[in-house]
Amino acid sequence: MPDDVDFRIVHALQAAARAPWGVVAEVAGVSAPTAARRWDRLVASGLAWIVTYPGAAFLNTQCVAFVEVQLQSGGISVVKRLARDGRVATIQHTAGDADLLLTVMTTDLDALGDWVQRLAADPRVTRTRSRIVMQVFGESERWRVSALEPDEESTLDPHRPHSRPLAHPPDSADLRLIAGLAADGRRSAVDLAAATGISAPTVRRRLDALVAERVLSIRCEVAHVLGGWPVTANLWARARPQSLDTLCAALDRFPQIRVCCEVTGPANVVMTVWLHRIGELSSFEADLEAAVPGLVLVDRNITLGTPKRLGSLLDREGRCTGLVPLDLLTVGEA
């Protein structure tokens, strides 16, 4: 099992996914070759990996939806098909009104509508319900394994681009660069240059811009067995417009919140949270409602399993076993 040094390496990469090994090693208290070797071991075992996925600024220009699906018996073949679909970012088996909660990413509403109609036409699917994401407030790049002190994490600040407004949608060169990172988010600029036909300095400049403008997120993911947060819950809430700003400001106070979005429908906020135990859910909900006046939690479900998260295929313990690149980041020119 991973030890304290492994956790420190993971935390460092969660703070700055592409930081040089020398910097990661200094924070972890080992040599650069040792840090790289330990990381390779974590990746080989599926316990940790670097994932690339659309950032909030890019998602807010596309079409994203949470799609609830009810299945007949024998629906496992539907799940296997969805796992291979590059438009399905995440699949959760849920204990609630629906059997599955899908995160689906398409270029526009027409594409989403066509996709949902094809899904609903499957005889093993008895019902679907879609909620369109209007705005992404928080995403799970904020989450940490909490192995470093704040001052230790701050030493990684120079190695992560700082947020700035979106200047322009990604062009074909950006998408080639993003596609080249799909299998390994730490792939070197020299390798990316050879694969994309873009010079290494331009690769570095473009990558910094894509991350800074929140077009692309590059994050260190961990298996639940490593993270110590084995319970996933999805919360649906109603919030008045003035409460949404308060909710956004409160996100950093609640590390349990992995994703927070404004969506269509009577329950206009969806949150995915990670917990140590199921019994923590009630107290978490009470703390959240107290911190955000006007926020009313109206429904929740517990995730029984996550066979796919942000394109990564996972086993029952959350270990990464493969990758299905997201179509949204591999299509032609935006």
N, C-alpha and C positions, 0 to 999 in steps of 0.2 A: 504494500500500500504506500501511497505518497507520504513523504515526511514534511517537516517544517520548511526545508529548503525548497521542495517542490511547490508548496503553497506560496512561498515568497516569489518564486519565478512566475507562477500563474498570476498572482496579483500584479506583478510588474507588467506583464503582458496585457492584463485587463486595462491597466492605466495607459499603456503606450504599446499597441500591438506590434509595431514595426521598429521598436527601439533596438539599437545595436546590441549584440550579445555582451559586449564589454560593459555597457550601461546596466543591462539586466543583471549581469553577474555581480557587479559591484553592490547593487541593492540586495541581492540574494546572499551575498557573502561567500561566493565561490569564484572559481576562475571561469573565463568565457567558454573554453571548451567543455567544462563540466556543466555549465548552464545549458549549453546547446545539446549536450548528450542527454541530460535529464529531460529536457523538453522533448527530444525525439522519442524517448521512452514513454512519456505520457501520451504523445500522439499515437504511437504504435499500439498502445493498450486501449485507445479510444477514450481515455479519461479527460483529455483536454485537446483543443484544436482551435485554429483560427478560422473564423467564418467571415465572409464578406456578404453584405446584403444591402438593399437600398436604404439610404438614409432618410430621415424625416422630411427634409426639403424636397427630395425627389419624389417620395411617396405622396406628398401633398400636391404634386402635379399630375399624378397618375390616378388609377382607380384601385382601391384596396377595399376588401370586404371581409367581414366575419360571416361565414356561412354555416348555419346549423343544419345537420343532416340526421334524419331518422332512418334506420335501416331495418329491413326484414332479417330473419335468421339467414346465416350464410353470407353476410355482408363483408366477410373478411377479404373476399376477392375485390370488393370495391375499394377497401383501404389500400390494398396492394397496388391497385391501378392509380389511386390518388397519390400514393407515395412516389410514383414514377413521373408524375405530372409536374413540369417546371413552373406552372402557374400556382400550384399549391405550395405555399411557403411552410406552413405548419399544420400538423394534424394532431388533434387531441381526442382521445377517447374520454368521454365525460359521463359522470353520474348526474343526470338531470333530465330535462324534457327531451333532449336530443342525445343521440349516440355519439356523434362527432361534432367537434367545433373546428372548422377549417379557417385558416387565414389565406385568402386568395388575392393574388396581385395580377392585374391586367392593365393594358394601356388606357382603356376608356370604358365607359358604361356599356356601350354596345358589345364589346368583347366580353365583359363580365356577364351580361344578359345571355349571350349565346352559350357561354360556358355553363352557367347555372341550368339553362334549359336542357343541355345535353346530359348533365348530371341527373336532373329530375326525371329524364326519360328512361333511366336505368330501372328495370323492373324490381331490383333489390332495394331501391330507394323509395321510401313511402312519403317523405315530406322534406322540404328544404325551407329555410328562412334566411334571408340575407339582410345584413346591416352594413350600409356603406360607410366607410371611414371618411369623415369630413375633415379631420385634422389629427395629426399625431402630436401629442403633447410630450410624452416621455417614452423612451425606449431603453432596452436593457443594457446599453453600454455603460450605464451608471453603476451597475451592480458589481460588487467586489467580493472576493473570498475573505477579506479582512485579515490578511496576514502581515500587512505593512502598516506602520504608523503613518499619520498624515504627513509628517515632515519627510519620511522616507519616500512616500509616493510623490511628493512635490518635486523631488530631484528628477523625475521623469517628464516634467512639464515641457522642457525644451524639445522633446522628441515626439510630441503630439501636436498637430496643427490646431490652432485656436479658432473657434467658430467665427464665421463672417457670413453676410448675406449671400444668397445665391446669385451669381453673376449671369449664368446662362445654363440651359439644360445640357446634359452630356451629349457630346457629338460622337461620331462613329469611332474616332480615335480613342475617346474616353471609354467607350463600351468595349473596344478591343482590349484595352488595358485592364478593365474590370474583369472581363472574361478570363484573362491570363492569370488573375489572382484567385479564381474560383477554387482551385484545388489546394492552394497554399497561400494564405494571406501574408506570409512573410517572404514570399518569393523575392529574390533580389532584383534591384533595378536593372542590373546588367542582364539577367535572364529575361526579364520582361521586355527589355529593349530588343533582344534578339528575337523574341517571339512575336512582337507587335510591329517591328520596323520603326519604332520611335526611339530617339536617342535616350541614353540613360539619364542625362540631366533633365530632359523634358519629361521623362517618366516620373522622376522625383517631384518636379514642379506640378505636373498634372495631378499626381496622387495627393499631394498636399492640398491642392485646391479642391479636389473632389471630397476629401474628408472634412476640410474646414468649412465648406459650403453645405455640408450634410447631404450631399448627393450619395455618398458611399459611406457605409459604416464598416469598420474592420475591427473585429472583436475576438477576444479570447473566450471561448465557451468551455464549460466544464460539465462533466456528467454529474447527475444528482448524487451518486455515491461519493463523489469527491467534494461537492459543494456543501453538503450538510443541510440542504434545504429540499427534502424529498417530496414535499406536498405542494402541488400546484392547484390554485383555485382561480376561477374567473368570476369577476364581480360585475354586475350590471347596475347602473345608478342613474338617477335623475338629478340634473344640476341646472340651476338657473344660470343665464348667461354671466351674471356677475360672480357666480361661484366658480366658474371655470378658471378665471385668473388666480383665485385663491388656491384652487387645486393644483395648478401648475407650480405655484410658489411653494407648495407643501411637499412636492414630490421627493425632494432631497431628504426630507425628514422621515421618509418611509422607504427604507432600502428594500422592503419586501416587494414593492411594486416594480415589476419587470417591464410592463407595457401599459400605457394609458392613452386612450384615443377618444375623441368625440365622434359619435356615430349617429346615423339616422334612427328614428323610432322613438317611442315614449321614454325608453331608457336610453338616454343620449350619451352615456359614458360607459366605456368598457375598460376594465383593468384586469391584467393577469398578474397574480401575486405568487411569490414563493414563500413557503412557511416551513418551520422546523417540525411542527405537529399540526394535525387537523384541529386540535383544541385551541390553537392560537387564533383561529379565524374570527371568532366572536369578539375577542378583545381588540383585534386589529380593526375590525369594522367600527367598533365603538370609538376608538381613537381617531380613525379617519373622519367619521362624521362630526366629531367634536372639533377637529382641526379645520374643517371646511364647512362653515355654515351654509345651509341651502342644499347640501349634497345629501341625497336620500338613497340608500342602497335598497334595491328592490328585488334582486335575485342573485343567486350564486350557484356555482356547481364546482365539484371536485374533479380534477383530472385523474382518470384511472391509468392512463398511459399516454406517452407522447412518442409515436413511432417516427415523427419527422418534426424537426425544428429548424426553421430558416434554411431549408434545403438539405440539412444534415439528417441522414437516416440513423435512428437510434435504437438500441436494444432496450429490454425492459428495465435495465438499471441506468439508462440514459447515456450509455457509451456510444460513441460515434462509430458506425460500421460502414458508412459510405456517404456519397454526396450526389444530389441531383441539382445542378445549377439552376438558379431561378431565371425563367424566361425574360423577366422584366429587365434584367441586366445583360442579356445576350442577344436581344433583338437588334435589328438594323438601326440606322441613324435615327435619333430621337427627333 
